[in-house]
Amino acid sequence: MISHFSRAMAQLPDPAFRRVVWRAALGTLLLFMLLLGLTGWTLARLSLFQIGWLDTGIDLLGGAAVLILSWLMFPAVMITISSLMLDRIVEAVEARHYPGLPPPRKQSLREELWNSLKFLGLVVLLNLLALPLYFIPGVNLFLYYSLNGYLLGREYYELVAVRRLSRDSVRLLRSEESLRLFVAGVIIAFISVLPIVNLFAPVVATAFMVHLFEQLRRGLPHPGPA
């Protein structure tokens, strides 16, 4: 996996990579500003107990929870925003490293949007349920990387795999290589929370997964066309 990750990093200067990085980063930052603004506006007008100091404490705790959750949600929001542009990354990696591949199956815009929103909803829901445990030292790191490692590994894998395999083959390969995909997801989750580095995370993660997928699918008995 280290070699796959290194090859992904080495292609960062590619113009196709740079365009996606900046557009995705701008979209993600705007979405977070909107989220934080709406949350702050809501908390400022919410008075649960009609007791000044208690409501102020609730506001502060709520604001802290939103900031923490927003930081944890960064990988999911980033891939959701950039998912409509990541095909260009896959194409750039394939053109450079796998030039003999046949044309891929193209997803419709509706299918891409639905898959991205479904993934974002699942990540938000599961992380909200896990939020109280994130305040427990030791448990928080294990839970975060386990949960988001699984989700991100699966999402990036499917993003790449559906272009080359039938749905049945996508599921078959995912079940056979679940451990490696989980480890890849943990790596992606780790780089996705590093300041500055996380702006490049979706692009690097996509390129990384293309290399891993091409290695894994060679052992698939009957991959079949999409």
C-alpha positions as CSV (number, residue, x, y, z in Angstrom):
1,M,0.0,0.0,0.0
2,I,2.9,2.3,0.6
3,S,3.9,2.1,-3.0
4,H,0.3,2.9,-4.1
5,F,0.2,5.9,-1.8
6,S,3.6,7.1,-3.0
7,R,2.5,6.9,-6.7
8,A,-0.6,8.9,-5.8
9,M,1.4,11.6,-4.1
10,A,3.9,11.8,-7.0
11,Q,1.1,12.7,-9.4
12,L,-0.1,15.7,-7.4
13,P,1.5,18.3,-9.7
14,D,-0.8,17.0,-12.5
15,P,-2.9,20.0,-13.6
16,A,-6.1,17.8,-13.4
17,F,-5.3,17.2,-9.7
18,R,-4.8,20.9,-8.9
19,R,-8.1,22.0,-10.5
20,V,-10.1,19.5,-8.4
21,V,-8.2,20.3,-5.2
22,W,-8.9,24.0,-5.3
23,R,-12.5,23.7,-6.4
24,A,-13.3,21.1,-3.8
25,A,-11.5,23.0,-1.0
26,L,-13.5,26.2,-1.9
27,G,-16.8,24.4,-2.0
28,T,-16.1,22.6,1.3
29,L,-15.1,25.8,3.2
30,L,-18.1,27.6,1.9
31,L,-20.4,24.7,3.1
32,F,-18.7,24.7,6.5
33,M,-19.1,28.5,6.9
34,L,-22.8,28.1,6.1
35,L,-23.2,25.3,8.6
36,L,-21.4,27.1,11.4
37,G,-23.3,30.3,10.6
38,L,-26.7,28.6,10.7
39,T,-25.8,26.7,13.9
40,G,-24.6,29.9,15.6
41,W,-27.8,31.7,14.6
42,T,-30.0,28.9,15.9
43,L,-28.2,28.7,19.2
44,A,-28.3,32.4,19.7
45,R,-32.1,32.3,19.5
46,L,-32.6,29.2,21.5
47,S,-33.5,29.6,25.1
48,L,-34.3,26.2,26.7
49,F,-34.3,27.1,30.4
50,Q,-35.0,30.8,30.5
51,I,-32.0,31.0,32.9
52,G,-29.2,33.3,31.6
53,W,-26.1,31.5,32.8
54,L,-27.6,28.0,32.0
55,D,-28.6,28.9,28.5
56,T,-25.2,30.5,27.9
57,G,-23.5,27.2,29.0
58,I,-25.8,25.2,26.7
59,D,-24.9,27.6,23.9
60,L,-21.2,27.2,24.5
61,L,-21.4,23.4,24.8
62,G,-23.5,23.3,21.6
63,G,-21.0,25.5,19.7
64,A,-18.1,23.3,20.9
65,A,-19.9,20.2,19.8
66,V,-20.7,21.7,16.4
67,L,-17.0,22.7,15.9
68,I,-15.8,19.2,16.8
69,L,-18.4,17.5,14.6
70,S,-17.6,19.8,11.7
71,W,-13.9,18.9,12.0
72,L,-14.8,15.2,12.1
73,M,-17.2,15.6,9.2
74,F,-14.5,17.2,7.0
75,P,-13.6,14.0,5.1
76,A,-17.2,13.2,4.3
77,V,-18.1,16.7,3.2
78,M,-14.9,17.0,1.2
79,I,-15.6,13.8,-0.8
80,T,-19.3,14.8,-1.3
81,I,-18.3,18.2,-2.7
82,S,-15.6,16.8,-4.9
83,S,-17.2,13.5,-6.0
84,L,-18.6,15.1,-9.2
85,M,-15.0,16.0,-10.2
86,L,-13.1,12.9,-9.0
87,D,-13.7,11.1,-12.3
88,R,-11.1,13.4,-13.8
89,I,-8.6,12.2,-11.2
90,V,-9.4,8.6,-12.0
91,E,-9.0,9.3,-15.7
92,A,-5.7,11.0,-15.2
93,V,-4.3,8.1,-13.1
94,E,-5.5,5.5,-15.6
95,A,-4.1,7.5,-18.6
96,R,-0.7,7.7,-16.9
97,H,-0.4,4.3,-15.3
98,Y,-2.9,2.0,-17.0
99,P,-3.2,3.2,-20.6
100,G,-4.5,-0.1,-22.0
101,L,-7.8,-0.1,-20.1
102,P,-11.1,-0.1,-22.1
103,P,-13.5,2.8,-21.8
104,P,-15.2,2.8,-18.4
105,R,-18.9,2.8,-17.6
106,K,-20.2,6.3,-17.1
107,Q,-22.5,7.1,-14.2
108,S,-25.3,9.5,-14.7
109,L,-25.3,12.8,-12.8
110,R,-28.3,11.7,-10.8
111,E,-26.6,8.5,-9.8
112,E,-23.5,10.3,-8.7
113,L,-25.5,12.9,-6.7
114,W,-27.6,10.2,-5.0
115,N,-24.6,8.1,-4.0
116,S,-22.7,11.1,-2.6
117,L,-25.7,12.4,-0.6
118,K,-26.4,8.9,0.7
119,F,-22.8,8.5,1.9
120,L,-22.8,12.0,3.5
121,G,-26.1,11.2,5.3
122,L,-24.7,7.9,6.6
123,V,-21.5,9.5,7.9
124,V,-23.3,12.4,9.6
125,L,-25.8,10.0,11.3
126,L,-23.2,7.5,12.5
127,N,-20.8,10.2,13.8
128,L,-23.7,12.0,15.5
129,L,-24.5,8.8,17.3
130,A,-20.9,8.3,18.2
131,L,-20.3,11.9,19.3
132,P,-20.6,11.3,23.1
133,L,-17.9,8.7,22.9
134,Y,-15.6,11.1,21.1
135,F,-15.1,12.9,24.4
136,I,-13.6,9.8,26.1
137,P,-9.8,9.8,25.7
138,G,-8.5,6.7,24.0
139,V,-11.9,5.5,22.9
140,N,-12.3,8.5,20.6
141,L,-9.3,7.8,18.4
142,F,-10.1,4.1,18.1
143,L,-13.8,4.7,17.3
144,Y,-13.1,7.5,14.9
145,Y,-10.6,5.6,12.8
146,S,-12.6,2.4,12.9
147,L,-15.8,4.0,11.9
148,N,-14.5,6.4,9.3
149,G,-11.8,4.0,8.1
150,Y,-14.6,1.6,7.1
151,L,-16.8,4.2,5.6
152,L,-14.1,6.0,3.6
153,G,-12.5,2.8,2.4
154,R,-15.8,1.6,1.1
155,E,-16.8,4.9,-0.5
156,Y,-13.5,5.5,-2.4
157,Y,-13.4,1.8,-3.4
158,E,-17.0,2.0,-4.9
159,L,-16.2,5.3,-6.5
160,V,-13.4,3.6,-8.5
161,A,-14.8,0.1,-8.8
162,V,-18.2,0.9,-10.3
163,R,-16.5,2.3,-13.4
164,R,-14.9,-1.0,-14.2
165,L,-17.0,-3.8,-12.6
166,S,-20.6,-4.9,-12.5
167,R,-22.4,-4.3,-9.2
168,D,-22.2,-8.0,-8.3
169,S,-18.4,-8.0,-8.9
170,V,-18.0,-4.8,-6.9
171,R,-19.7,-6.5,-3.9
172,L,-17.7,-9.7,-4.4
173,L,-14.3,-8.0,-4.5
174,R,-15.2,-5.8,-1.5
175,S,-16.1,-8.8,0.6
176,E,-13.0,-10.6,-0.4
177,E,-10.7,-7.7,0.3
178,S,-12.5,-6.0,3.2
179,L,-9.5,-5.9,5.4
180,R,-7.2,-4.2,2.9
181,L,-10.0,-1.7,2.0
182,F,-10.4,-1.0,5.7
183,V,-6.7,-0.3,6.2
184,A,-6.8,1.9,3.1
185,G,-9.8,3.7,4.7
186,V,-7.9,4.3,7.9
187,I,-5.0,5.8,6.0
188,I,-7.4,8.1,4.2
189,A,-9.2,9.1,7.4
190,F,-5.8,9.9,9.0
191,I,-4.7,12.3,6.2
192,S,-8.2,13.8,6.1
193,V,-7.8,15.4,9.5
194,L,-4.4,16.8,9.1
195,P,-4.5,20.6,8.5
196,I,-3.7,21.7,5.0
197,V,-3.0,18.1,4.0
198,N,-6.8,17.4,4.2
199,L,-7.4,19.8,1.3
200,F,-5.5,17.4,-0.9
201,A,-7.0,14.3,0.7
202,P,-9.8,13.4,-1.8
203,V,-7.5,13.7,-4.7
204,V,-4.7,11.6,-3.2
205,A,-7.2,9.1,-1.8
206,T,-8.8,8.6,-5.2
207,A,-5.5,8.1,-7.0
208,F,-4.4,5.8,-4.1
209,M,-7.6,3.7,-4.5
210,V,-7.2,3.5,-8.3
211,H,-3.8,1.8,-7.8
212,L,-5.1,-0.4,-5.0
213,F,-8.2,-1.4,-7.0
214,E,-6.2,-2.3,-10.1
215,Q,-4.0,-4.6,-8.0
216,L,-7.0,-6.2,-6.2
217,R,-9.2,-6.9,-9.2
218,R,-6.5,-8.9,-10.9
219,G,-7.4,-11.8,-8.6
220,L,-11.1,-11.6,-9.2
221,P,-12.3,-14.7,-11.0
222,H,-14.9,-13.2,-13.2
223,P,-14.9,-9.4,-13.0
224,G,-17.3,-8.9,-15.9
225,P,-18.0,-5.6,-17.6
226,A,-20.2,-3.0,-16.0
